[in-house]
C-alpha cells in the first residue's frame, strides 16, 4: 500500500487489528483511545508509556504502510484536522432530487475509496490463490448480505467453477455440512456478528473448509474465526445505515475476486464464458 497523507490511519488500524502482535495491539488500543496523544508524543514516550521497545512502535507504523513514526503522525494529524465528512450531513429539506442523488453518489464513492485503502496486498493474493485451487465456492449471507452472496454466485458461475449462494439459515447449514477441505466458503456479514453466519462457520470449520470473510468490523467475531478477511468501511447516517453503504464496497470486492480469478485462470474462464454466452443467446429474440 502506498503511503499518502490522506491514508486513514485509524480505519487501517481497525482493519488489521487481528493481524497485530499483542504488543502492537497495545499501541493500536492506545492510539484509538486517544489519537491526540500520539500527535504530542515522541516514539520514545509512546514506548515508555506502554513499556515496550521503540522498535515495536516503529514496526507498528510499518505495518500500517508508513516509513516510520513521523510519517504516521503526519497522516494522523491530517485525518484529525480534516475528518472524513459524512456526505449525508449536508442533506436538507431544501435539496432537490438531483442534489440528493449527487450526494448519494458521492457517499458511495467515498465508501469505495476508504475500503480500497483497507485492502492488503498479501491477503488478496492468498485469497485468489485459495479460490483458484478450490473445487467449489459457496457464498453465504443473510438479509442484505444475501444479495451480495447471490451476486458472488452470479459472477463466479461464469468461470466454470461450481458456485453456490445461500441466504436462508437452514439451507446455509445444510449446504455447509456437505462441503469439504477442497471447497471454499465466502461469508458475507457487515456486522460480523450475525448468528446464522456464525453457525455456518461452526459447521464448515468442522469439515476443514477454507473460510473467507467480507466484513466491516476488524474486531468482530467473524473476523476472528475465519482463515482470511477482506474489509470494507462506511459510515452510518440518519438517512442510510453503514450496512447499506458498505454493500457497494462488498460488491466491488466480489468483482475484484472475480476478475483476479479470470486473469489467473484465463483458458478455463474464456471457455466457460463462451459456453455461457451460447446458452444465454437462446433467451434472446
N, C-alpha and C positions, 0 to 999 in steps of 0.2 A: 504494500500500500504506500503510495507516495505521500510524503509529508507536506502538508499545506497548512496555512494559517487558519483556514476555515474548518479543519478537521474537528469533529465533535468529540472532545476528549472524554466527557462523562458518558456519552452514549457508547463510545467504543469500549470504555472500561466495563460497562454493564454487559456488553455483548460477549466479551472474552473472559468474564469473571470466573467461570467454572474451569477455565484452562490455566488459571494462575496457580502458582505455588501458594502454600499457606502464608508465607512471609509477604508475597506480592499481594495477597488478598488483604493483608493488614494495611498496605499502602492504599489499595483501592477503597477500602472502607473509610479510611482517614480522609481521602480526597473527596469522596461523595458526601460525607457528613459535613465537611467544612472546606469547600474548594477555595474560599478566600484565604484560608490559612496557608495553603500551598503557595499562593502568589507572594506572600510576605515571608517565606521561609527559604533558607538555602537547603541544598541537598544534605548537608551535614546535620542541620537542625531537624529535618524530617527523619533522618536515620537515628538520631539521638532520641527523639520523641518516641519512636517505635522500637527502640533497642534492636536495630538491625544494621547491617553494613551499608555503607554508601553504595557499594557495587550492586546491592539488591534494588535500591531505588533506581539506579541507572538502568539496570536490566528491565525493570518495570516500564520505564519510559521507552525502551527499545521495543518491548512487546506491543506497545501502543502504536508503534510506527514512527517514533521520533528519534532524532540523532542523539538526543541527550535531555537532561533535566531542564535546561534553559529553554530549549525548543518547545518542550511540552508546556512550560509555564506561559510562553508567549501565546500558544494556541488556546490555552485555558483562559487566559486573560481576555482574549478576543471573544471567546464564547460567552464569558460572563458579562462583558461590556455590551455585546451585541447578541443577546439571547435569540434563539430561534423563535421567530414570531409565528403565532398561530393566525393563519390567514383568515380564519372564520371570525376572529375577534372584531374584524373590521366590517362585518356584515351588519347592515342596519335595515330598518323598515323602509328607508328611502331608496335602497338599492333596487335597480331594475333587474328583470330576469337575466338580462345579458351580463350585468355586473356580477350577480351571484354565480352565474355559470363560469365566468372568468376566474373567480376566486376559488371555486371548487377545483378547476383545472390546476391552478397554482398550488393548491393544497396537496393534490395527488402528485404533482411534480416534486414537491418538497419531500413527501414521504419516500419517493423513489430515490432522490438524491441522498437523503440521510441513510436509507437502507443500503445503498451502494457502498457507502463508506464502511459498513459493518462487515462486508464480505471478506473472508480470509482466503488468501491465495492457496495455501496448502490444503485447507479443509475442502475447498471447492474441487481441487484436483482429486483428492481422496474419494469424495462423493461420486464424482464422474467415473472414476476407476471402478468403484464398487458397483455402480449401476451397469456399467459396461460388461461386467462379468456375471451379472445376475441371470438366473433362469427366468424370473418374472418379477414384476414390480407391482405392488399393491399400495394404493393411496387411501389413507384413512382420514376422515374429517367429519365433524358434526356441525349442524347449523350452517352458518355462512362458510365455514371451512370445508364443509362437504361439497360446496360448489367448486371450490378450488381443487379439491380432490378429483372431482369429475373432469375438470379442465386438464389435470395431470394425465388422467387416462386418455382423454381425447387427443392430447399431444402424443403420448408415447405409443399409442396403438398404431401410429403411423410408422414407427421404427421397425416393426416386426417382432419386437419383444412382447411376450404376453403381458398385458396391462389390465389392471382392475381398479375399481373405485368403490368404496363402501362408506355410506353415511348413516345407515341405520344401525343402532347399537347391537342388536342381536346378530345381524349379518356380519358385523365387524368381527366379533369374537369367533363366530363360526368359521369365517374365512381365515382368520388368523391361526386357528387351530390346525388348518390344513397346509400351512406354509412350512418351509424347511430352511436349513442353513444355506441353500442355494438361492434363496429368494431375498428380496429387499422390501422392507416396509417403510413407506414415507408417511409420517404422521404430521398432520397439519392442525395446529391449535394456537390461536392468537395468545390466549392466556397461559397456555402450557400447564393448565390445571384441570382440564376437562376430564371428568371421571370416566366417561366412555373411552376416551383415547388412552387413558392410563390403564384401563382394563386390557386394551389391545396390547399395550406394551408388555404387560404381565404375561400374556399368552405367547406372543411372538418370541419373547426372550427365552421362554422355556423351550421353544422349538429351535433356538440357535439362529434366528433370523437377524440379519443386519438391519439396524434401525437408523433412520434419518429423520430429524425433526425440522419443521419450518415453523418458527415461533417468534414471538416478540420479546419475551422476557428471559434474560440470561439466567436468572436465579430461580426459574420455575422448576417444578417437579419434573416436567417432561425433559427439559434441557439437561437435567442431572442424570437422567436414566438412559438416554439414547447413546448410540455409538458416535454419531455426528450431528451437529446442529448448525442450521443456517438461520440467520436472524433477520428480522425486519424491525422497523421502528416507525411510529406515527404518533401523533398527539391527539388526545381526545378533546372535543369541543362541545359547546352547548348544542350545536346543530348536527354533529356527526361523531359517532364513537370512534375511538382509535382503531377498533377491530375492523370497521368499515374502511378506514383509510389505509390500513396495513394490507388489506386484501389485494390492493393494486400491486404492492411490493411482493406479496406471496405469489401472485400470478406471474410476475416478472421473474422470480426465482425459478419457477417451473419452466418458463420459456428458456432461461439460461441453461438449465439442466438438459432440456430437450435439444437445443442447438449444439451444446457440447457433446452430447451423446451422438448426434448425427455426424459431427465432424470426426469423432473418434472411430465411428463405425460406418464409414461412408458407403461402402459397397452394399452392406445389409440394408441401410436406411434408404438408399436410392431404389433398390429393388422393391422394398416394402411400400414406398410411396408410389411407385409405378403401379403396383397391384391395386393399391387403394384408389388411385385416380381412375383406373379402368373400371373398378366396381362402382364408384360414385357416378361415373358417366352414364350409367344405366338409369340414374334418377333424374337426368336432365331431359327436357322435352326437345 
